[in-house]
């Protein structure tokens, strides 16, 4: 047995022990809800709760997705997964957002994982009903978006159409013919819309890419002060790297609309041009101002992260997919090398918050695991396993969900905060379910073409 295989075998046992502990801690929806809704689990600066019961990201559906994944090899997890689905369905809002933040689309994202169960046909009636509702709502929402000024919510992963389109593609194989036809129409409508977003538009008398968000559409006063002429977001969660990943993954799944290849090329060119180099290697800024885009100012050290949501891992993943879609191996090589550079650093230097998926270590590791598998990169796989070992050290036996969500408790964001709070979040985006799902993915790979928990996050 070689050293790498010995390492992986030993670590796999440790990962599985952690996964089982997390799964057990999340098994009872009532207990999860009671802990998650505690006053101590509010974001310290905003006061927002880290729990929304019908949300895929911070609610029952995401936890169900994690437990469904565990059930692929052990059916006893199905009881707990079903309990979370029931809890989510019981509180579905009458009016939901277009994306996976809440509502029927969030539950459908969980059923994508259920539909991949190797031995059982789970929820055939519910998944078709939810897919029908989602497809219809998707079409009408995209039609409305097309007539409005562009904002983040038009294309980001959580509240936009991007993730939900990937969910529809992932569950397509399990839908009945008429539901499948409706879903395919909604998928193509979203791809058409995203292609249109890549076209140049006029911004204050100059041409900029179409995902530019103007001053009036910025999310906060801080954003409006920072970007008085608007900005271009480069991230995977809220920026153009997300649509790029979807356009590439859709092409691999057999969905291609007019202008899609050109859109992939133009976005990947733009992201490639935003690449910066420092002593750690390649990195990407989170956002690019109108002034920077036009070359009127140069920001020497732009804000960046090392996360799924923003920074090198998410952008590099999208560029690796683009290289594959365009038949440009050099682009994929640049992206994979950027991922290796992150993993070669000590995890304590990562620009992340704790162990969670969105802006923590789990997001980096999940991306690198998927990239290592897709591109048959054994070196990247070994680095991923070694880096994951450091994450286990953050496990806390006193934490109800084994891993805690780390969040800034002082103003200035993660890069300037001088104090952090540790919250007991159970969800898949910023809580224990996401860490557990990542660890399970490390040792239990998905069959190609199978919907998985991270399909909604554009990683499978």
C-alpha positions as CSV (number, residue, x, y, z in Angstrom):
1,X,0.0,0.0,0.0
2,X,1.5,3.4,-1.0
3,X,1.7,6.3,1.4
4,X,-1.2,8.3,-0.1
5,X,-3.5,5.3,0.0
6,X,-2.6,4.6,3.6
7,X,-3.3,8.3,4.4
8,X,-6.6,8.2,2.7
9,X,-7.7,5.0,4.3
10,X,-6.9,6.2,7.8
11,X,-8.5,9.6,7.2
12,X,-11.6,8.1,5.7
13,X,-12.3,6.3,9.0
14,X,-11.9,9.6,10.9
15,X,-14.1,11.4,8.4
16,X,-16.8,8.7,8.6
17,X,-16.8,8.9,12.4
18,X,-17.4,12.6,12.2
19,X,-20.1,12.2,9.6
20,X,-22.0,9.7,11.6
21,X,-21.8,12.0,14.7
22,X,-23.1,15.0,12.7
23,X,-25.9,12.9,11.1
24,X,-27.0,11.7,14.6
25,X,-27.0,15.2,15.9
26,X,-29.3,16.4,13.0
27,X,-31.7,13.5,13.1
28,X,-34.5,15.1,15.1
29,X,-36.0,18.1,13.3
30,X,-37.6,19.3,16.6
31,X,-34.4,19.3,18.5
32,X,-32.6,21.0,15.6
33,X,-35.2,23.7,15.3
34,X,-35.1,24.4,19.1
35,X,-31.3,24.8,19.1
36,X,-31.1,26.7,15.8
37,X,-33.8,29.3,16.9
38,X,-32.1,30.2,20.1
39,X,-31.3,33.8,20.6
40,X,-27.6,33.0,20.8
41,X,-27.7,31.8,17.2
42,X,-28.4,35.3,15.7
43,X,-25.8,37.0,13.6
44,X,-24.2,39.4,16.1
45,X,-24.2,42.5,13.8
46,X,-27.4,42.1,11.8
47,X,-29.5,40.2,14.3
48,X,-30.5,37.8,11.6
49,X,-31.3,34.3,12.5
50,X,-29.2,31.5,11.0
51,X,-32.3,29.4,10.7
52,X,-35.1,29.5,8.1
53,X,-37.1,26.3,8.1
54,X,-38.0,26.1,4.4
55,X,-34.6,27.2,3.1
56,X,-32.2,24.8,1.4
57,X,-29.3,26.8,2.7
58,X,-30.2,27.3,6.4
59,X,-33.2,25.0,7.0
60,X,-34.7,21.6,6.9
61,X,-34.3,20.9,3.1
62,X,-30.5,21.1,3.2
63,X,-30.3,18.9,6.2
64,X,-32.5,16.4,4.5
65,X,-30.2,16.5,1.5
66,X,-27.2,15.5,3.7
67,X,-29.2,12.7,5.3
68,X,-30.4,11.4,2.0
69,X,-26.8,11.2,0.9
70,X,-26.0,9.1,3.9
71,X,-29.0,6.9,3.1
72,X,-27.4,5.9,-0.2
73,X,-25.3,3.4,1.7
74,X,-27.5,3.0,4.8
75,X,-31.3,3.2,4.6
76,X,-31.7,3.8,8.3
77,X,-31.0,7.5,7.6
78,X,-34.2,7.7,5.5
79,X,-36.4,8.1,8.5
80,X,-34.6,11.3,9.7
81,X,-34.4,12.6,6.1
82,X,-38.1,12.2,5.7
83,X,-38.8,13.9,8.9
84,X,-36.9,17.0,7.7
85,X,-38.8,16.9,4.4
86,X,-42.1,16.8,6.3
87,X,-41.0,19.7,8.5
88,X,-40.1,21.8,5.4
89,X,-43.2,21.1,3.5
90,X,-45.3,22.0,6.6
91,X,-44.0,25.5,6.5
92,X,-43.6,26.2,2.8
93,X,-44.4,29.9,2.2
94,X,-47.3,30.7,-0.1
95,X,-45.1,33.1,-2.0
96,X,-41.4,32.1,-2.4
97,X,-38.4,33.5,-4.0
98,X,-37.2,32.4,-7.4
99,X,-34.2,30.5,-6.1
100,X,-33.3,28.0,-3.4
101,X,-33.5,30.4,-0.4
102,X,-36.9,29.2,0.5
103,X,-40.0,27.5,-0.8
104,X,-40.7,24.7,-3.2
105,X,-37.4,25.1,-5.0
106,X,-35.6,24.5,-1.8
107,X,-37.4,21.2,-1.1
108,X,-36.9,20.2,-4.8
109,X,-33.1,20.6,-4.3
110,X,-33.3,18.1,-1.4
111,X,-35.3,15.7,-3.5
112,X,-32.6,15.8,-6.1
113,X,-30.4,13.8,-3.7
114,X,-33.4,11.5,-2.8
115,X,-33.9,10.8,-6.5
116,X,-30.3,9.5,-6.7
117,X,-31.0,6.8,-4.1
118,X,-29.6,3.5,-5.6
119,X,-32.3,1.2,-4.3
120,X,-35.5,3.2,-3.8
121,X,-37.8,5.5,-5.9
122,X,-38.5,8.2,-3.3
123,X,-41.1,10.9,-3.5
124,X,-42.2,10.3,-7.2
125,X,-45.4,12.3,-6.8
126,X,-44.0,15.2,-4.7
127,X,-40.9,15.7,-6.9
128,X,-43.1,16.0,-10.1
129,X,-45.5,18.4,-8.4
130,X,-42.6,20.5,-7.1
131,X,-40.8,20.4,-10.4
132,X,-44.0,21.6,-12.2
133,X,-44.5,24.5,-9.8
134,X,-40.8,25.4,-10.0
135,X,-40.7,25.3,-13.8
136,X,-43.8,27.5,-14.1
137,X,-42.6,29.9,-11.5
138,X,-39.1,29.9,-13.0
139,X,-40.4,30.9,-16.4
140,X,-42.6,33.7,-15.1
141,X,-39.8,35.1,-12.8
142,X,-37.2,35.1,-15.6
143,X,-39.7,37.0,-17.8
144,X,-40.1,39.6,-15.0
145,X,-36.3,39.8,-14.5
146,X,-35.7,40.5,-18.1
147,X,-37.5,43.8,-17.9
148,X,-35.7,45.1,-14.8
149,X,-32.4,46.8,-14.1
150,X,-29.8,44.1,-13.2
151,X,-29.1,43.4,-9.6
152,X,-27.3,40.6,-7.7
153,X,-30.6,38.8,-7.2
154,X,-31.0,38.4,-11.0
155,X,-28.3,35.7,-11.2
156,X,-26.9,34.8,-7.8
157,X,-27.0,31.3,-6.4
158,X,-29.4,31.8,-3.6
159,X,-32.2,34.1,-4.8
160,X,-31.6,34.1,-8.5
161,X,-32.4,31.4,-11.2
162,X,-28.9,30.0,-11.5
163,X,-28.9,27.3,-8.8
164,X,-32.6,26.3,-9.4
165,X,-31.8,25.7,-13.0
166,X,-29.0,23.3,-12.0
167,X,-31.5,21.6,-9.7
168,X,-34.0,21.1,-12.5
169,X,-31.2,19.6,-14.7
170,X,-30.1,17.3,-11.9
171,X,-33.6,15.9,-11.3
172,X,-34.7,15.8,-14.9
173,X,-34.0,12.0,-15.2
174,X,-36.5,11.3,-12.5
175,X,-39.4,13.3,-13.8
176,X,-42.3,12.0,-15.8
177,X,-42.4,13.1,-19.5
178,X,-44.7,16.1,-19.2
179,X,-42.9,17.4,-16.1
180,X,-39.6,16.9,-17.9
181,X,-40.8,18.9,-20.9
182,X,-41.8,21.8,-18.6
183,X,-38.5,21.7,-16.8
184,X,-36.6,21.7,-20.1
185,X,-38.4,24.8,-21.2
186,X,-37.5,26.6,-17.9
187,X,-33.9,25.5,-18.2
188,X,-33.5,26.9,-21.7
189,X,-35.2,30.1,-20.7
190,X,-32.7,30.6,-17.9
191,X,-29.8,29.9,-20.2
192,X,-31.1,32.4,-22.7
193,X,-31.4,35.0,-20.0
194,X,-27.8,34.3,-18.7
195,X,-26.4,34.5,-22.2
196,X,-28.1,37.9,-22.6
197,X,-26.5,39.1,-19.3
198,X,-23.0,38.6,-20.8
199,X,-23.7,41.1,-23.6
200,X,-22.1,44.6,-23.3
201,X,-24.3,47.4,-22.0
202,X,-23.9,51.1,-21.6
203,X,-22.9,52.3,-18.2
204,X,-22.4,56.0,-17.7
205,X,-21.4,56.4,-21.3
206,X,-19.0,53.4,-21.5
207,X,-19.5,49.8,-22.5
208,X,-19.3,47.2,-19.7
209,X,-20.3,43.5,-19.3
210,X,-24.1,43.1,-18.8
211,X,-24.0,41.7,-15.3
212,X,-22.8,45.2,-14.1
213,X,-24.9,46.4,-11.2
214,X,-25.5,50.1,-11.0
215,X,-25.5,52.4,-7.9
216,X,-29.3,52.2,-7.5
217,X,-29.3,48.4,-7.4
218,X,-26.6,48.0,-4.8
219,X,-27.6,46.0,-1.8
220,X,-26.4,48.2,1.1
221,X,-25.4,51.8,1.9
222,X,-21.8,50.6,2.2
223,X,-22.0,49.1,-1.3
224,X,-23.4,52.4,-2.7
225,X,-20.6,54.4,-1.0
226,X,-18.0,51.9,-2.3
227,X,-19.3,51.7,-5.8
228,X,-20.9,55.1,-6.8
229,X,-20.9,54.0,-10.5
230,X,-21.7,50.4,-9.9
231,X,-19.6,47.3,-10.0
232,X,-19.0,43.8,-11.6
233,X,-19.1,40.9,-9.1
234,X,-16.7,38.1,-9.8
235,X,-17.7,35.6,-7.1
236,X,-19.4,32.2,-7.4
237,X,-22.2,32.9,-5.0
238,X,-23.2,36.4,-6.0
239,X,-21.2,37.1,-9.1
240,X,-20.7,36.0,-12.7
241,X,-18.6,32.9,-11.8
242,X,-21.9,31.3,-10.8
243,X,-23.6,31.7,-14.2
244,X,-20.4,30.6,-15.9
245,X,-20.4,27.4,-14.0
246,X,-24.0,26.8,-14.9
247,X,-23.5,27.5,-18.6
248,X,-20.6,25.0,-18.6
249,X,-22.4,22.3,-16.6
250,X,-25.5,22.7,-18.7
251,X,-23.5,22.2,-21.8
252,X,-22.1,18.9,-20.4
253,X,-25.7,17.8,-19.6
254,X,-26.8,18.4,-23.2
255,X,-28.4,21.9,-22.9
256,X,-27.0,24.5,-25.2
257,X,-28.7,27.7,-26.5
258,X,-27.7,30.2,-29.1
259,X,-24.7,32.2,-27.9
260,X,-23.9,29.9,-25.0
261,X,-20.3,29.1,-26.1
262,X,-19.6,32.7,-26.9
263,X,-20.9,33.7,-23.4
264,X,-18.7,31.1,-21.8
265,X,-15.7,32.4,-23.7
266,X,-16.4,36.1,-22.9
267,X,-17.0,35.5,-19.2
268,X,-13.9,33.3,-18.8
269,X,-11.8,35.8,-20.7
270,X,-13.0,38.5,-18.3
271,X,-12.3,36.4,-15.2
272,X,-8.9,35.4,-16.6
273,X,-8.1,39.1,-17.0
274,X,-9.0,39.8,-13.4
275,X,-6.4,37.3,-12.1
276,X,-3.8,38.7,-9.8
277,X,-0.6,37.2,-8.5
278,X,0.9,37.6,-5.0
279,X,3.4,35.6,-2.9
280,X,0.7,33.0,-2.3
281,X,0.0,32.5,-6.0
282,X,-3.0,33.4,-8.2
283,X,-6.1,35.1,-6.7
284,X,-9.2,36.9,-7.8
285,X,-10.9,40.1,-6.4
286,X,-14.4,39.8,-5.0
287,X,-15.7,42.7,-7.0
288,X,-14.5,45.1,-9.7
289,X,-15.6,48.7,-9.8
290,X,-16.8,50.6,-12.9
291,X,-13.6,52.7,-12.6
292,X,-11.4,49.6,-12.4
293,X,-13.1,48.0,-15.3
294,X,-12.4,51.0,-17.5
295,X,-8.8,51.3,-16.3
296,X,-9.3,54.7,-14.6
297,X,-8.0,53.4,-11.3
298,X,-5.8,50.5,-10.2
299,X,-6.4,48.8,-6.8
300,X,-3.2,47.3,-5.8
301,X,-4.6,44.9,-3.2
302,X,-8.3,44.2,-3.8
303,X,-10.4,42.4,-1.2
304,X,-10.4,38.7,-1.8
305,X,-11.2,35.4,-0.1
306,X,-10.3,31.8,-0.3
307,X,-13.9,30.4,-0.3
308,X,-16.6,28.9,-2.3
309,X,-18.6,32.2,-2.3
310,X,-15.8,34.5,-3.2
311,X,-12.2,34.3,-4.2
312,X,-9.9,31.7,-5.8
313,X,-11.6,28.4,-5.1
314,X,-15.0,29.4,-6.6
315,X,-13.6,31.3,-9.5
316,X,-11.0,28.7,-10.3
317,X,-13.7,26.0,-10.4
318,X,-15.7,27.9,-12.9
319,X,-12.7,28.6,-15.1
320,X,-11.7,24.9,-15.0
321,X,-15.2,24.1,-16.2
322,X,-14.9,26.7,-18.9
323,X,-11.6,25.3,-20.1
324,X,-13.3,21.9,-20.5
325,X,-16.3,23.4,-22.3
326,X,-14.2,25.4,-24.7
327,X,-11.6,22.7,-25.3
328,X,-8.9,25.0,-23.9
329,X,-6.7,22.8,-21.6
330,X,-4.4,25.8,-20.8
331,X,-7.3,27.5,-19.0
332,X,-8.1,24.5,-17.0
333,X,-4.5,24.1,-16.0
334,X,-4.3,27.7,-14.8
335,X,-7.4,27.0,-12.7
336,X,-6.3,23.7,-11.2
337,X,-2.9,25.2,-10.4
338,X,-4.6,28.0,-8.5
339,X,-6.5,25.4,-6.4
340,X,-3.3,23.6,-5.7
341,X,-1.7,26.8,-4.5
342,X,-4.5,27.3,-2.0
343,X,-4.1,23.8,-0.6
344,X,-0.3,24.1,-0.4
345,X,-0.7,26.9,2.1
346,X,-1.2,26.3,5.8
347,X,-5.0,26.2,6.4
348,X,-4.5,28.8,9.2
349,X,-3.6,31.3,6.5
350,X,-6.7,30.7,4.4
351,X,-9.0,33.8,4.2
352,X,-12.0,32.0,5.5
353,X,-14.3,31.9,8.5
354,X,-14.3,28.6,10.3
355,X,-15.2,25.1,8.9
356,X,-18.5,25.8,7.1
357,X,-19.2,25.5,3.4
358,X,-20.1,29.0,2.2
359,X,-17.1,31.0,3.4
360,X,-15.2,28.4,5.3
361,X,-12.8,25.5,4.8
362,X,-15.5,23.0,3.7
363,X,-16.2,25.0,0.5
364,X,-12.6,24.9,-0.5
365,X,-12.3,21.2,0.1
366,X,-15.5,20.4,-1.7
367,X,-14.4,22.3,-4.8
368,X,-11.0,20.7,-4.8
369,X,-12.5,17.2,-4.3
370,X,-14.8,17.7,-7.3
371,X,-12.1,19.2,-9.4
372,X,-9.7,16.3,-8.6
373,X,-12.3,13.8,-9.6
374,X,-13.5,15.6,-12.8
375,X,-10.0,16.2,-14.1
376,X,-8.4,13.0,-12.7
377,X,-5.8,15.0,-10.7
378,X,-4.4,12.6,-8.0
379,X,-2.1,15.3,-6.7
380,X,-5.0,17.6,-6.0
381,X,-6.9,14.8,-4.4
382,X,-4.0,14.0,-2.0
383,X,-3.7,17.6,-1.1
384,X,-7.4,17.8,-0.4
385,X,-7.3,14.9,2.0
386,X,-4.3,16.3,3.9
387,X,-6.0,19.7,4.2
388,X,-9.2,18.0,5.4
389,X,-7.4,16.5,8.3
390,X,-6.8,20.1,9.7
391,X,-10.6,20.7,9.5
392,X,-11.2,17.8,11.9
393,X,-9.3,19.7,14.6
394,X,-12.2,22.2,14.6
395,X,-14.7,19.5,15.7
396,X,-16.1,20.4,19.1
397,X,-17.6,17.6,21.2
398,X,-19.6,20.2,23.2
399,X,-21.1,21.7,20.0
400,X,-24.6,20.3,19.4
401,X,-23.9,19.9,15.6
402,X,-20.2,19.1,16.1
403,X,-18.9,22.1,14.1
404,X,-19.7,25.8,14.8
405,X,-20.4,28.6,12.4
406,X,-17.8,31.4,12.8
407,X,-19.0,34.9,12.1
408,X,-17.5,38.4,12.6
409,X,-18.8,40.1,15.7
410,X,-17.3,43.5,14.9
411,X,-17.7,45.8,11.9
412,X,-15.5,45.7,8.8
413,X,-16.2,42.1,7.7
414,X,-14.0,39.1,8.1
415,X,-10.8,40.9,7.0
416,X,-11.1,43.6,9.7
417,X,-13.0,42.0,12.5
418,X,-11.2,41.7,15.8
419,X,-13.7,39.4,17.4
420,X,-15.8,36.5,16.2
421,X,-18.8,34.7,17.5
422,X,-19.4,30.9,17.3
423,X,-22.9,29.9,16.5
424,X,-24.7,26.6,16.5
425,X,-26.0,26.5,13.0
426,X,-27.2,23.2,11.6
427,X,-27.7,24.0,7.9
428,X,-25.9,22.9,4.8
429,X,-24.5,26.4,3.9
430,X,-23.0,27.6,7.2
431,X,-23.6,24.7,9.6
432,X,-22.9,21.2,10.6
433,X,-24.8,19.6,7.7
434,X,-22.5,21.2,5.1
435,X,-19.4,20.1,6.9
436,X,-20.8,16.5,7.2
437,X,-21.8,16.5,3.5
438,X,-18.4,17.6,2.4
439,X,-16.6,14.9,4.6
440,X,-19.0,12.3,3.2
441,X,-18.2,13.4,-0.3
442,X,-14.5,13.0,0.3
443,X,-14.9,9.3,0.9
444,X,-18.1,8.4,-1.0
445,X,-18.0,9.8,-4.5
446,X,-21.0,10.5,-6.7
447,X,-21.7,8.5,-9.9
448,X,-21.4,10.8,-12.9
449,X,-24.8,12.3,-13.8
450,X,-26.2,11.8,-10.3
451,X,-27.7,14.7,-8.5
452,X,-26.1,15.5,-5.3
453,X,-26.2,18.0,-2.4
454,X,-23.8,20.4,-4.0
455,X,-25.6,20.4,-7.4
456,X,-27.5,23.5,-6.1
457,X,-24.1,25.1,-5.4
458,X,-22.9,24.4,-8.9
459,X,-20.3,21.8,-8.0
460,X,-21.9,18.7,-9.5
